[in-house]
């Protein structure tokens, strides 16, 4: 029996305790739950999951806003919106008979940073900051800025107390952990030695202190000016001086949002595909959430494959395919052997059932029927139609065997995760043949999330 054979794997899986099933409807319907954060590595379906959860919650009576940080804009397309921006937009076509609403927005990283500056600085200072070249580079692409601004926007939405539920689609970062690390990373930057040195002239009083400091500053700025460029260093100093009064506010808000993520009413959903790398990343994230005392609701295992013919194992399918393709080797019967052993048959002839031209050639009673079949070319074997059907059937059997091997690999990968983290509730979503591009597709995904498992037979069942 092959190591990938689902029947063999199923025997091992029965020895494992069954994974807890995540009750998505209970999660979405509990009025105490105000924030759901969908996190995970890139390319596992976080955006679609977040949108489907938001739609399902809205159609069950809650006022929901979905915040996405996905630059691919798939969320807007699936919700029938031309574009999303930094302001929540109401989604049309949602069933609001239960009194719910669905709004959606896409994080504009730079605009969010600008809003922070405008709301925490006087107009003159705000204008100086917004026009500073270093600020423009920082707000548009500094490492961790996107994740930090996602936290800022989440804090803003929650402080308005306008929404029953906020669903967050975290940034498509290289690592899912970046979302949690961003506030600390930006805080480290603001508290870094360079920032402190650049702020020092404004914080030291007295001529003696300034004279001593200016000597050190001149030496340092001379070196930095050669490395970074004099104008760039001047832009940084101007930015730091203008932002000095705001640095504490960044740290305070980041800390407040971090505590909000730890508080009751927030639930993290880790989204993964049944692949080794994605579930390894999910395991790291589960462990990190536990270390940070953040509430984990469960795991969404996306794009799980299944088969409606799981009773047919990969080994049996491959054996049947070989029998169709090479009937001399597997499951011979007397009729076929007789045809193959008749004089004049090539070893490569695919005998069917003794009814082809070769069989007639060896039978004294067989009439010459060549004149009766003028439309058949001389070089076309009489058993070609049967061989064509056999080849098609063999190809389908091999495809089925590949699918069963895929199912076995996915199940082993999932079982490793659940064995390592038996406390994590899991819901599975079956793989779909195409992308979700409208509300009907999102509604279907939401229903699949709520069922807990793909509605397909277990391999080997």
C-alpha positions as CSV (number, residue, x, y, z in Angstrom):
1,X,0.0,0.0,0.0
2,X,1.4,3.4,-1.0
3,X,2.4,5.9,1.8
4,X,0.1,8.4,0.1
5,X,-2.9,6.0,-0.1
6,X,-5.9,7.7,1.6
7,X,-7.1,4.4,3.2
8,X,-3.8,3.9,4.9
9,X,-3.7,7.5,6.1
10,X,-7.3,7.2,7.3
11,X,-6.3,4.4,9.6
12,X,-3.7,6.6,11.2
13,X,-6.0,9.6,11.3
14,X,-8.6,7.6,13.3
15,X,-6.0,7.4,16.1
16,X,-5.9,11.2,16.4
17,X,-8.6,13.0,18.4
18,X,-11.0,14.8,16.1
19,X,-10.3,18.5,15.6
20,X,-12.6,20.9,17.3
21,X,-15.0,22.5,14.9
22,X,-15.2,26.3,14.8
23,X,-18.7,27.7,15.1
24,X,-18.5,30.7,12.8
25,X,-22.2,31.7,13.2
26,X,-21.8,31.8,17.0
27,X,-18.6,33.9,16.6
28,X,-20.4,36.4,14.3
29,X,-23.7,36.5,16.1
30,X,-22.3,37.2,19.6
31,X,-22.9,40.9,20.2
32,X,-19.9,40.9,22.6
33,X,-17.6,40.3,19.7
34,X,-16.8,43.6,18.1
35,X,-13.6,43.0,16.2
36,X,-12.6,39.9,14.1
37,X,-9.0,40.0,12.7
38,X,-8.2,37.7,9.8
39,X,-4.5,37.0,9.7
40,X,-2.1,34.6,8.0
41,X,0.5,34.4,5.3
42,X,0.0,35.8,1.9
43,X,-2.1,34.1,-0.8
44,X,-4.3,32.0,1.5
45,X,-7.6,33.8,0.9
46,X,-7.7,36.3,3.8
47,X,-9.4,39.0,1.8
48,X,-12.2,36.6,0.5
49,X,-12.6,35.2,4.0
50,X,-12.9,38.6,5.6
51,X,-15.5,39.8,3.0
52,X,-17.5,36.6,3.3
53,X,-17.6,36.9,7.1
54,X,-18.6,40.5,6.9
55,X,-21.4,39.7,4.5
56,X,-22.7,36.8,6.6
57,X,-22.7,38.9,9.8
58,X,-24.5,41.8,8.0
59,X,-27.2,39.5,6.6
60,X,-27.7,38.1,10.1
61,X,-28.5,41.6,11.5
62,X,-25.2,43.3,12.4
63,X,-23.8,46.6,11.2
64,X,-20.5,45.6,9.8
65,X,-17.5,47.4,8.3
66,X,-14.8,45.3,6.5
67,X,-11.3,47.0,6.5
68,X,-9.0,45.5,3.8
69,X,-5.4,46.2,3.2
70,X,-5.3,44.2,0.0
71,X,-3.9,46.4,-2.8
72,X,-5.3,43.9,-5.4
73,X,-8.8,45.5,-4.9
74,X,-10.5,42.1,-5.2
75,X,-12.8,43.0,-2.3
76,X,-14.3,46.0,-4.2
77,X,-14.9,44.0,-7.3
78,X,-16.6,41.1,-5.4
79,X,-18.9,43.6,-3.6
80,X,-19.9,45.4,-6.8
81,X,-18.1,48.6,-5.8
82,X,-16.1,50.6,-8.4
83,X,-13.3,51.4,-5.9
84,X,-12.7,51.5,-2.2
85,X,-10.9,54.3,-0.3
86,X,-10.1,55.4,3.2
87,X,-13.8,56.0,3.9
88,X,-16.3,53.2,4.6
89,X,-18.7,52.7,1.6
90,X,-22.0,51.0,2.0
91,X,-22.3,47.8,-0.1
92,X,-25.5,47.5,-2.2
93,X,-27.3,44.2,-2.8
94,X,-27.0,42.9,0.8
95,X,-30.1,41.3,2.3
96,X,-31.0,43.8,5.0
97,X,-34.2,42.2,6.1
98,X,-32.6,41.4,9.5
99,X,-31.6,45.0,10.0
100,X,-27.9,44.7,9.2
101,X,-25.6,46.8,7.0
102,X,-22.4,46.0,5.2
103,X,-19.7,48.7,4.6
104,X,-16.3,48.3,3.2
105,X,-13.1,50.3,2.9
106,X,-9.5,49.8,1.8
107,X,-6.7,51.3,3.8
108,X,-4.9,54.2,2.2
109,X,-1.7,54.1,4.1
110,X,-0.5,57.6,3.2
111,X,-3.9,59.2,3.7
112,X,-4.2,57.7,7.2
113,X,-0.8,59.0,8.1
114,X,-1.8,62.5,6.8
115,X,-5.0,62.4,8.9
116,X,-3.0,61.7,12.0
117,X,-0.7,64.7,11.3
118,X,-3.7,67.0,10.5
119,X,-5.6,66.0,13.7
120,X,-2.6,66.3,16.1
121,X,-0.7,69.3,14.8
122,X,-1.7,73.0,14.3
123,X,-2.3,73.9,10.6
124,X,1.1,75.6,10.2
125,X,3.1,72.7,11.6
126,X,0.9,70.1,9.8
127,X,1.6,71.9,6.5
128,X,5.4,71.8,7.2
129,X,5.3,68.1,7.9
130,X,3.1,67.1,5.0
131,X,5.4,69.0,2.6
132,X,8.6,67.5,4.0
133,X,10.3,65.2,1.5
134,X,11.4,62.8,4.3
135,X,7.9,62.5,5.6
136,X,6.5,61.8,2.1
137,X,9.0,58.9,1.8
138,X,8.2,57.7,5.3
139,X,4.4,57.8,4.8
140,X,4.5,56.1,1.4
141,X,6.8,53.2,2.0
142,X,8.7,53.0,5.3
143,X,9.0,49.4,6.5
144,X,6.1,48.6,8.8
145,X,4.2,51.7,8.0
146,X,1.4,49.8,6.3
147,X,0.9,47.5,9.3
148,X,1.1,50.4,11.8
149,X,-1.5,52.4,9.8
150,X,-3.8,49.4,9.7
151,X,-3.6,49.4,13.5
152,X,-4.2,53.2,13.6
153,X,-7.3,52.9,11.3
154,X,-8.7,50.0,13.4
155,X,-8.3,52.2,16.5
156,X,-10.1,55.1,14.8
157,X,-13.0,52.9,13.7
158,X,-13.4,51.3,17.1
159,X,-13.3,54.7,18.9
160,X,-16.3,56.0,16.9
161,X,-18.5,53.1,18.3
162,X,-20.5,53.3,15.0
163,X,-20.1,49.6,14.1
164,X,-21.4,46.4,15.6
165,X,-18.6,44.5,14.1
166,X,-15.2,45.4,12.4
167,X,-13.6,42.7,10.3
168,X,-10.0,43.3,9.5
169,X,-8.1,41.8,6.6
170,X,-4.5,42.1,7.6
171,X,-1.8,43.2,5.2
172,X,-0.3,40.7,2.7
173,X,3.0,40.8,4.5
174,X,5.9,38.4,4.0
175,X,5.2,37.2,7.5
176,X,1.8,37.3,9.3
177,X,3.6,38.3,12.5
178,X,4.4,41.8,10.9
179,X,0.9,43.0,11.9
180,X,1.6,42.5,15.6
181,X,5.2,43.7,15.4
182,X,4.6,46.9,13.5
183,X,3.7,49.2,16.5
184,X,6.7,48.1,18.4
185,X,8.9,48.5,15.3
186,X,7.7,52.1,14.7
187,X,8.1,52.8,18.4
188,X,11.7,51.5,18.3
189,X,12.3,53.8,15.3
190,X,10.9,56.8,17.1
191,X,12.9,56.0,20.2
192,X,16.1,55.2,18.3
193,X,19.5,56.7,18.8
194,X,19.4,58.7,15.6
195,X,16.0,60.3,16.5
196,X,17.3,61.2,20.0
197,X,20.4,62.7,18.6
198,X,18.5,64.8,16.1
199,X,16.2,66.0,18.8
200,X,19.0,66.7,21.2
201,X,19.7,70.4,20.2
202,X,16.1,71.4,21.1
203,X,16.2,69.6,24.4
204,X,19.6,70.9,25.8
205,X,19.5,74.3,27.6
206,X,22.3,76.7,28.2
207,X,25.1,78.0,26.1
208,X,27.7,75.6,27.5
209,X,25.5,72.6,26.8
210,X,24.7,73.8,23.3
211,X,28.3,74.6,22.5
212,X,29.4,71.1,23.6
213,X,26.5,69.5,21.8
214,X,27.1,71.5,18.6
215,X,30.6,70.2,18.4
216,X,29.3,66.6,18.5
217,X,26.5,67.4,16.2
218,X,28.8,69.0,13.7
219,X,31.0,65.9,13.6
220,X,28.0,63.5,13.3
221,X,26.1,65.5,10.7
222,X,29.3,65.9,8.7
223,X,29.6,62.1,8.6
224,X,25.9,61.5,7.9
225,X,25.9,64.2,5.3
226,X,28.5,62.4,3.4
227,X,26.7,59.1,3.7
228,X,23.1,60.2,3.2
229,X,23.5,63.5,1.5
230,X,23.3,67.0,3.0
231,X,19.8,67.8,1.8
232,X,18.4,64.5,2.9
233,X,19.8,64.9,6.4
234,X,18.4,68.4,6.6
235,X,15.0,67.1,5.6
236,X,15.2,64.5,8.3
237,X,16.2,67.1,11.0
238,X,13.3,69.3,9.9
239,X,10.9,66.4,10.0
240,X,12.0,65.3,13.5
241,X,11.8,68.8,14.8
242,X,8.2,69.2,13.5
243,X,7.1,65.8,14.7
244,X,8.7,66.0,18.1
245,X,5.4,66.7,19.9
246,X,3.6,63.9,18.1
247,X,6.0,61.0,18.8
248,X,4.5,60.3,22.2
249,X,1.0,60.2,20.6
250,X,2.1,57.5,18.1
251,X,3.3,55.3,20.9
252,X,0.3,56.0,23.1
253,X,-2.2,55.1,20.3
254,X,-0.2,52.0,19.3
255,X,-0.2,50.8,22.9
256,X,-4.0,51.5,23.2
257,X,-4.7,49.6,20.0
258,X,-2.5,46.7,21.1
259,X,-4.5,46.5,24.4
260,X,-7.7,46.6,22.3
261,X,-6.6,43.5,20.4
262,X,-6.0,41.7,23.7
263,X,-9.3,42.7,25.2
264,X,-12.5,40.7,25.3
265,X,-14.6,41.4,22.2
266,X,-11.7,40.8,19.8
267,X,-11.2,37.5,18.0
268,X,-8.4,36.4,15.8
269,X,-9.0,34.0,12.9
270,X,-5.9,32.5,11.4
271,X,-6.4,31.7,7.7
272,X,-4.3,29.1,6.0
273,X,-4.2,26.7,3.1
274,X,-3.7,22.9,3.7
275,X,0.0,23.3,2.6
276,X,3.1,22.8,4.7
277,X,4.5,26.3,4.6
278,X,1.1,28.0,5.2
279,X,0.3,25.8,8.2
280,X,3.8,26.3,9.6
281,X,3.2,30.0,9.4
282,X,-0.2,29.5,11.0
283,X,1.3,27.5,13.8
284,X,3.9,30.3,14.5
285,X,1.0,32.8,14.6
286,X,-1.1,30.7,17.0
287,X,1.9,30.4,19.3
288,X,2.6,34.1,19.1
289,X,-1.0,35.0,19.9
290,X,-0.9,32.8,22.9
291,X,2.4,34.4,24.1
292,X,0.8,37.9,23.7
293,X,-2.4,36.9,25.5
294,X,-4.5,37.6,22.4
295,X,-7.8,35.8,21.9
296,X,-7.7,33.2,19.1
297,X,-11.1,32.1,17.8
298,X,-9.8,29.4,15.5
299,X,-8.3,28.4,12.2
300,X,-9.9,28.7,8.7
301,X,-8.5,26.0,6.5
302,X,-9.1,27.3,3.0
303,X,-9.1,25.6,-0.4
304,X,-9.4,22.0,0.9
305,X,-9.7,19.5,-1.8
306,X,-12.2,16.6,-1.8
307,X,-13.5,13.8,-4.1
308,X,-16.9,12.4,-4.6
309,X,-15.3,9.1,-5.4
310,X,-13.1,8.7,-2.3
311,X,-13.9,5.0,-2.0
312,X,-11.8,4.3,-5.0
313,X,-8.2,4.4,-3.6
314,X,-5.2,5.8,-5.6
315,X,-3.7,2.3,-5.8
316,X,-6.9,0.7,-7.3
317,X,-7.3,3.6,-9.7
318,X,-3.7,3.2,-11.0
319,X,-4.1,-0.5,-11.2
320,X,-7.2,-0.1,-13.3
321,X,-5.5,2.4,-15.5
322,X,-2.5,0.1,-16.2
323,X,-4.9,-2.7,-17.0
324,X,-6.6,-0.5,-19.6
325,X,-3.4,0.7,-21.1
326,X,-1.4,-2.6,-20.9
327,X,-3.9,-5.5,-20.8
328,X,-1.1,-8.0,-21.3
329,X,0.3,-7.3,-17.8
330,X,-2.6,-6.9,-15.4
331,X,-5.8,-8.8,-15.1
332,X,-5.5,-10.9,-18.2
333,X,-8.4,-13.1,-19.3
334,X,-8.4,-16.0,-21.7
335,X,-10.1,-14.2,-24.5
336,X,-7.5,-11.4,-24.5
337,X,-4.6,-13.8,-24.2
338,X,-5.9,-15.8,-27.1
339,X,-6.1,-12.7,-29.3
340,X,-2.6,-11.6,-28.3
341,X,-1.1,-15.0,-29.0
342,X,-2.6,-15.4,-32.5
343,X,-0.1,-15.4,-35.4
344,X,0.4,-12.1,-37.0
345,X,-0.3,-9.9,-34.0
346,X,2.3,-7.4,-33.1
347,X,3.4,-7.4,-29.4
348,X,2.2,-3.7,-29.3
349,X,-1.3,-4.5,-30.4
350,X,-4.0,-3.4,-27.9
351,X,-6.4,-6.4,-28.1
352,X,-9.9,-5.5,-27.2
353,X,-12.2,-8.6,-27.1
354,X,-11.3,-10.7,-30.1
355,X,-13.7,-8.9,-32.4
356,X,-11.1,-6.8,-34.4
357,X,-9.4,-7.4,-37.7
358,X,-6.8,-9.7,-36.2
359,X,-9.4,-12.1,-34.8
360,X,-11.1,-12.3,-38.1
361,X,-7.8,-13.0,-39.9
362,X,-7.2,-16.1,-37.8
363,X,-10.8,-17.5,-38.2
364,X,-11.5,-19.7,-41.2
365,X,-15.1,-18.7,-41.1
366,X,-14.5,-15.0,-41.0
367,X,-15.6,-13.4,-44.2
368,X,-13.6,-10.7,-45.9
369,X,-15.5,-7.6,-44.9
370,X,-13.1,-5.0,-46.3
371,X,-15.6,-4.2,-49.1
372,X,-18.3,-3.6,-46.5
373,X,-16.4,-0.9,-44.8
374,X,-15.1,1.4,-47.5
375,X,-15.1,4.5,-45.2
376,X,-12.5,3.1,-42.8
377,X,-8.9,3.9,-43.9
378,X,-6.6,0.9,-44.3
379,X,-4.3,2.1,-41.6
380,X,-7.0,2.5,-38.9
381,X,-7.2,-0.4,-36.5
382,X,-10.7,-1.8,-36.2
383,X,-10.4,-1.6,-32.4
384,X,-9.5,2.1,-32.4
385,X,-12.8,3.4,-30.9
386,X,-12.5,0.9,-28.0
387,X,-8.8,1.8,-27.5
388,X,-9.8,5.5,-27.5
389,X,-12.4,4.9,-24.8
390,X,-9.9,2.8,-22.8
391,X,-7.3,5.6,-23.1
392,X,-9.7,8.2,-21.9
393,X,-10.8,6.0,-19.0
394,X,-7.2,5.4,-18.0
395,X,-6.4,9.1,-18.1
396,X,-9.4,9.8,-15.8
397,X,-8.3,7.1,-13.4
398,X,-4.8,8.6,-13.2
399,X,-6.3,12.0,-12.6
400,X,-8.3,10.5,-9.8
401,X,-5.2,8.9,-8.3
402,X,-3.4,12.2,-8.3
403,X,-6.4,13.8,-6.6
404,X,-6.4,11.1,-3.9
405,X,-2.7,11.6,-3.3
406,X,-3.3,15.3,-2.9
407,X,-6.1,14.6,-0.4
408,X,-3.8,12.4,1.6
409,X,-1.0,15.0,1.7
410,X,-3.5,17.7,2.7
411,X,-4.9,15.5,5.5
412,X,-1.5,14.6,6.8
413,X,-0.5,18.3,6.9
414,X,-3.8,19.2,8.7
415,X,-3.4,16.4,11.2
416,X,0.1,17.5,12.1
417,X,-1.2,20.9,12.9
418,X,-4.2,19.7,14.9
419,X,-1.9,17.2,16.8
420,X,0.4,20.1,17.7
421,X,-2.5,22.5,18.6
422,X,-5.5,20.4,19.6
423,X,-7.0,23.4,21.4
424,X,-7.5,25.3,18.1
425,X,-11.0,25.0,16.6
426,X,-11.0,24.5,12.8
427,X,-13.4,25.2,10.0
428,X,-12.6,24.0,6.5
429,X,-13.7,25.5,3.2
430,X,-13.6,23.4,0.0
431,X,-11.6,24.5,-2.9
432,X,-13.6,26.2,-5.6
433,X,-13.1,25.9,-9.4
434,X,-12.7,29.7,-9.8
435,X,-12.3,33.0,-8.1
436,X,-15.1,34.7,-6.2
437,X,-16.2,37.8,-8.0
438,X,-19.6,38.8,-6.6
439,X,-21.9,38.8,-3.6
440,X,-23.4,35.4,-4.4
441,X,-19.9,33.9,-4.4
442,X,-19.1,35.6,-1.0
443,X,-22.4,34.3,0.4
444,X,-21.5,30.8,-0.7
445,X,-18.1,31.1,1.0
446,X,-19.8,32.3,4.2
447,X,-22.2,29.3,4.2
448,X,-19.2,27.0,3.7
449,X,-17.4,28.6,6.6
450,X,-20.4,28.1,8.8
451,X,-20.7,24.3,8.0
452,X,-17.3,23.6,9.5
453,X,-16.2,21.0,7.0
454,X,-16.4,20.5,3.2
455,X,-19.5,18.5,2.4
456,X,-17.5,15.7,0.8
457,X,-16.9,12.1,1.8
458,X,-13.8,11.3,3.8
459,X,-11.1,9.5,1.9
460,X,-11.4,5.8,2.5
461,X,-14.8,6.1,4.0
